[in-house]
Amino acid sequence: MKLLQVAAEIFPLVKTGGLADVMGALPQALAAEGHEVRLVLPGLPAIADAVRHQQTVCRLGPMFGAGRVDLLLGRMPFSDLPVYVIDAPFLYRRSGGPYQASDGIEWPDNAQRFGLLGWVAAHLAGGELDPEWVPELLQAHDWHAAMACAYLVANPAIDVATVFTVHNLAFQGLFAAADFHLLGLPGRLMHATGLEFHQQLSFMKAGLKFADHVTTVSPTYAREIATPDHGFGLHGVIQSRVSSVSGILNGVDGEVWNPATDPALHRRYSATELDGKADNKRMLQRQLELAERDDAMLIAVVSRLSSQKGLDLLLDALPAILGRGAQLVVQGTGDPGLEAAFRNVAAVHSGQVAVRIGYDEAWAHAMIGAADAVLVPSRFEPCGLTQLYGLRYGSLPIVRRVGGLADTVVDADDAALAADRATGFSFDHPTPGALDEAVWRAQQLYAQPQRWRQVMVRAMAKNFSWQEAALHYGELYQRVVAIRRGRGAAR
C-alpha cells in the first residue's frame, strides 16, 4: 500500500519527545512489511540540511506568510526512505526548537507554519503536487499535521483514506480564532462542529473530527481520552467517534536500543550474560560521584521534568526512598521549579542523588543501562517509551498504572511472581505515598538477588517491536481503505 506519513519531527534529526522516536522507526517498519512509504516534513534546519539528493518537485510561490515555498523530494539519512521537504525558509529556518524560540516562547506564526504542513500533505495526497506518486492513505501525527485532514474535507474531490494519530492529547495546537483566515479554509469549518474549540481554533480537533480513523499510541490511552479526566475538553468529540478510535502500542527500535550492542554502555550485556550490567552501574556511580555500592538500588529518571510526568510526586516521596538507601539519577529538562528542586536535592544528598539538567541521548542510554530500575510515575502517559527501554535493558520499570504504562508493565505482585509473569512494579493513585509503596516493594525484591534476576530476565524477554506495531497498522490501513472505497461505491 502507498502510505504518506506526515509529522513535524523525526529522530535523530529533530526530537522533542516520543513522536520523533515513532517517526524514526514506524515508517521503516512499514517499509519492511512491503508498504511503499513516503514522508512529509517541514524544512527545519536539521531536516533540510540532512536529507540527501534533494530535487525540486514543484515551486508553490508565496503562501502562508512565506515569500517562497518549494517542495523538494530527497532521501532520509540512515533509512533512505523518500521524503518530501517543505522548503520555506521564512517559516522554518530558525534557531531554537521546532515550536518555540530559544527563550521558550511559542513562535507567533505557528498556525501558518503547521497549516502549511497540512496543506502540502493534503495536496500531495490528491496527486496535485507530485502526480507521479499518489498515496492510498495519509497518516497525520499529532496536532502539527492534523490540518491535512481539514484540507482534505474542504476538497471532497480528493479521495484518499486518512488516519490521525494522537501522541499526546494535552498538546492541542490552539490558536486565536482570528488566525483562521490565514489558513485558506471555508468559513463553515470554523464552528463547534468543526475546528472551533471554546472560541479558539484547534488543530488537534481537525484530526479528531475529520480523519477516517483515529489511533492513539496504546489501547488503554484510547479508552482514557474518551473520559473527562484524560480528554482535555475533547472527550465529547472522541466519544462521538468511539467506533473509529483505537490504540496501537508503540514499539522499540531494536537496533538503537539493544544492551548487547549499545555503544553508549561501558560494558554490553544480554539476558543470558547479565554480569555486564553491574559494571555499567559501577561506572555510572563513579562518573556521577555516587557512592559505589552494589547493594543500593539505583533508580533512573529520564524524562521531561513536568507535573504530567508525576515528578513532583517523586520529590515528595524522596525522603523516605533515600532513607532506605536507594540512589537516584535524573536526566531531563522542563519546568524551572522542578529543575531547581532536583538540583537542590542533589546538592543536599551528594553521593546519593545526581542530576543532569538537559537531554543527551548517549547519557540516556548509559543511565538506563546502568540502573536497576527506571521510574515513570506519570499522571497520564499515552504510551511511554522509557519503560519499554527499561524492560529491554533489564532495568525494571516502576510506573503508575495509566495509558501505555498499564499496557506494558506486569506488576510484581505475589501471583505474577509465582507465575513468572512479573516485569516491574505498578501503583494506581497519583500520590507520594502510593509511589513510595511501589518503590519500597521494588527495594524488597532487589534485596533478593535471585528473584530480582528472574524478573529481569522475564522483562528482557518481552517483545515490543516496531515489526509487531507495523503489522497492526497494516491491518488497520486495509480496513480504513476498504471502508472508504465502500462508501465511494455506495455513492
N, C-alpha and C positions, 0 to 999 in steps of 0.2 A: 504494500500500500504506500502511496505517496503521502508523506507527512510533513507539514510545515510547523516547526516548533518556534514559538515567539517568546522572548524574555528580555530582561534588561541587564542581566549579569550572567557570568559563566565562569566557573573555576577552570584554570587557575588565573585567568586574566583579570576579572573584576569580581570581588566577593565581599558581600556584607553579611551573609548568613547562609542558611541551608539551601536557599533557592539556587545559589551558584553551584553548590555541590551536585544538586539534582541535574542541572543543565549540563554540567560537565560529564555526567555519567549516563543519564537516561537516553539521550539521542544515540550514543554509541551502542548501548544495549539494544535499542530498537533496530539499529542498522545491522547488528549481528544476528538478529532474528529474521533478516531478509527484507525489512522495510526500506524504502527509499526516503531518506530523511534529509531535510534541509533546515537551516536555522535562519532566523531574522534577529539581528542585534543592532542596537544603536551604536553609532560610531564614536563611542567614548575613546579617549586616547589609548588606553591599554588594549582595547579591542582593535581599533583601526590600525595601530602600529604593529600588531602581531599577526593579523590574518594575512596569509600568503597568496600570491598570484592573483591579486585583485584586478578585476576588469570592470569597466563601466557597463552596466546593463541598460540604464536609461538616465536621462537628466530630467529632473522634475521641476527645476526652476525655483523661484521664490515661493515659500509656503510656510505656514505655522510660525511666522515671525522670522524665518531664516531667509537670507537673500539668495542662498544657493542650496539646493538639495539634490544630491546624486545618489543613485542606487548602484552599489558595487557587488560583485559576486567573486568570492575567493574561497580559500580552503582554511579550515581551522588548523592551527598548530596542534600537534600531539595526536588529534583524532583524524585529521584530513577530511572531515565532513564538509560538504559545501555549505557556505554561509553567505547570506545577504547582509551587507553592512550599509547602514543608512549614513551617508557622508553628509552631515550638516554641521559644519564647524561652529557656526554661531550658537547652535543649541547644545552640542555635545563636547566640543574640545575645550574643556575647562579643568583647572586644578580642583582639588577637593574630591568628594565622593560622587557616586552616580546620582544621588538625590539631594545632596547637601553641599554647601560650601565648606571650606576648611574650618570655619567657625561654628559649624553645626547647624546653621540656618538653612532651611529648605530653599532650593532655587525658586525664585518667584514665578518662573515660567515653566514649571514642571507640567502644567496642563498641556502646554504646547509641545514640550519635549516628548512626552509619552503619548499624547494624542497623535503625533506624527508616527510613532512606532506602530500604533494600532492601525492608522490609515494605510501605511505601506503594507503591513501584513494582510489586511483585507483585500487590497487591490492586487497583491501578488496572488492571493487565493482565487481571485476572479480571473486570473490569466491576463490582466491588462498590462502589467509591468514586465513580465517575462513570459510571453506566450509559449516559449519552448518547454516550460516546465510548470504544470498546473497541479496543485495538490488535491487529493481527495478529502483530506481532513486537516484542519488547522487546530493546534492546541496552544492556547494562550495561558501564560503562567503569571499569576498574581495581578495586582491592580495595574501594574505598569503596562501590561499587554492587553488588558481587558477590553479596551476600546475597540479592538479589532472586531469583537462581537457586535458592538453597536454599529460600526460602519457597514458590516455585512447585513444587518437587519434593515438599515436605511436603504440598501440597494438589493431588493429581493431577486433581482435578475441573476445575482451571483449565487450559484447553488453548490455550496461546499459545507460539509459537516463540521461542527465545532465542538471542542471540549475546552472547558475553562477549569484550571486547577488552582485551588486556594491553598497557598502555602502557609499563610498566617492572616486570619480574618481581622486581626487587630489593626493592621495597616491597610487602609481602605482607599487611599488616593482621593481625599476630599478637597474640593476647591470651591471658591466663591461661585455662586450661581451666575454671576456676571461674566465668568470666564467661558460660559457655554458657547457664546457666539464665536469664540476663537477656533472652534472645532469643526465648523462647516457641516453641522448635522441639522436635520429638520427639527423645528421647534416642538413637534409632537413628542419627541423623545425626552424633553425636559419637563416631565410631570412625575407624579408619585408612582405611576405605573411604568416609568422608565428610569431615568438617571437621577431624578430629584430625590434628595435624602435630607429631610429636616432643613429645607431652604438652602441646601448646598448641592453641589454637583459631585456624584460619587462614581469614580471609575470602577471600583470593585463591583458596584451594582450592575454595571454593564455586562460583566461576565456572568453574574448570578442570574440575571433576568433573560439574557438573550442567547447564551450558549445552548446547543442541543443537549449537552450533558455537563454536569458539574462534578468534579472529583476533588477530594482532599487527600492529604498525604498519610492518612491512616483511617481504618474503619471506625474506631471509636471517636475520632475527631469529627467525622462525617455526621455522627449522631449528635455530638455535643453542640455543633454550631446551629442546630435547629432548636436550641433551648435559650431562654433569656440569659442564663449565666454565661454562656460562651458565644452568643450570637452577635454581640456588639451592635445591637439595634437592628440587625438584618435577619434575625431568626424567622420573622414572618415571611420574608421573601423565600428563605430556604425551606420553610415548612410548606409553602405553596408548590414547591417543586420536589417534594420528598422522593418521589419515584424516579427522579432523574438526578439524584445525588448519591454518590458512593465514595468509598475510600479505598485507596491502594497504597500499601506501605512503601515508603522509600526504601532504597537499598544501600549497600555499602560497596564502594569501588574496591574490589579485592586486590587490585594491583597497587592502589595508593595506600590502602590500609591493610597491611599484612605484616604481623610481627616477625615472620620468618624471613622477610626480605627488606624491611623498612630501613632505609639508610639513616634515618634520624635517631635510631636506637643505638645506645652504646654497645649492646650485645643483642643479637637476634635470637628468637626463641619460637617454639611452637607448642601445641597441646601435648605432644609426645616428648618434647625436650624443654621443660619449663625452667630449668636452672638459670637460664639467662635473664629471666625476669627479675630475680633478686639482685643480679649485678646492675641492672638498669636502675633499680631503686636506690642502691648504694651510691651510684654515680650521681643521680639527681639530688640526693641528700647532700652530697659533697658540693655540687655546683651551686645549690641554693642555700648552703650553710645551715642545713638542718642537722640535728643530732643523728649520727649514723647508727640507727637502731633497727635491727630486723624485727623486733617484737612490737614496734609502734606501727599500727595500721596507717598507711599513707593514703589519704583521700585527696583526689584531684577534682578541681572545678575548672573547666574550660568553657567559658560562656560569656555572652553579653551580661553585663552587670546591670540587672534591672529587677523591678519587683515582679514582672511577669515570670522571671526565672526563679522566683522564690528565694533570692539570696539575702533578703532582709530576714527571712526566717532562719537562715543559717547563722547570721550574725548573732541572733538572739539565743540560738542553741549552742553556740561555740563554747561558752564557758564549761558546760557540762561535758561536751565532746572532748575538749582538750584536757579537762580534768581527769579523764580516763586514759590519757596517754596517747591519743591519736595525733597524727601530724596532718597538716593541710597545706596544699599548694594550689594557688589560684592564678589563672591567666584570663584576662578579659578587659574590656573597656565598656563604658556606658554611663550610667548615672553618676554625676560627680560626687554626690553624697555617699554612694556605695563605694566608689573608688577610694575616697578619703577614709571611710570606715575600715576597709580591708587593709589599707596601708597602716592605719593605726594599730590594728590587731597584730600585724606582722612586726611592728616596732615593739609592742608590749611583750609579744611571745616569740622573740627571736630564738632560733633553734628549733622551733616547733611549727611555725607558720611562715610561708614565703609567698609573696605576691608579686606578679608581673603585670603591670597595667599596660594594655596594648594587646595586639594579636600577632603571633608569629607561628606559621604553620609547622615549622620544624620543632619548635618548643611544644606545640600542642601534641605532636606525635610522641615526643620524649616524655612528657608528663603522663599521658595516658598509658604509654608502655611501661612506665616505672610504677604507677600507682597500684595499690591493692584494690582500691575502689574508686569509682567515679560517681560524683554526686550531682543529681539533676532534680532539684526539689520544686519544679515549676508549678505555678498556679494554673497555667494551661500550657499545653505543648502539642501543636498539630501532629508532628511525628517525633522530632528529636533525632539527631544523629549521634550525639555524644554517647548515649547509652549503647548504640549499635557498635560504635568504635570500642567502647569498654568491653562489650561481650566478645568481640573479635580478639581483643588483646588480653582476655582473662582478667580484666580489671572490673570487678563485679559492680554493676550499677546499683545505686541506692536512689530510688525515684519516687515521685508522687504518682499515684495511680490515676493518670489522666491521659487522654489522647493517645498518641503513639507509644508513650511510656507504658500504658496499660496493656497495649497490644504486643509488646516485645519483651517484657521482663516478667519472669515467673518468680513470685515471692518465695523465699526460702522458709516457708512455714514447715511444721513437722511433717505434714502429709507430702508436700513436694520434695522434701529432703529424703523421706523414706522411699518415694517412687523414683528418685533420681531425675526429677524434672526441674529443680530449682536452678535459676540463673542469676539471681540478685535479690534485692530487698525493696519492698514497696510500702508506702503508707498512704492513707486516704485524706486526712484533714490537713489543710494548709496552716498548720500551727507549729511553732518551735518545738512543742512537746512531742508531737507526732513524728516530726523529723528526727528528733533526738532518740526516740524509741527505736526507730529503724536503724540508725547508726549504732546504737547500743547492741541490737541483735546481730548486726554485722561484726562488731568487735568480739562478741561472744563466740561466733563461729570462727573468726580469724584466730582465736586462741586455741582452736582445734585444727592443726595444720592438715591432717589427713582429710577431714570433712570439707575444709575450705578448698583444698586441691580438687576434690571431687566436683564441687560446684564450678570451679574454674574450667575444668575440662568440659563439663556439660555446656557452659556458656560459650566456649570457643567452638563447640560443635554446631551451634545454631547457624542456619543459613538464611541470612537476609541479603540476598544478592540482587543486583540490578537485572540479572537474567530472569529471575523469578518475577520481578516487578514488570519487566518488559513483556513477558507472556501475558500477564493480566491486562496490561494496557492494550496489547494487540487484540485480545478478545473483546475488550470494550470498544475499540475503534470499529471493529467489524459490526458490532451491534448498532452503534450510532449511525454508521454509514447506511446500513440496511434499513433502519427506521426512516432516515431522511429520504432514501430512494423510494421507500414505500409510500411516503406522503406525496412525493412528486408524481408517482404513478397514479395515485388516487385523484390528483388534480386533473 
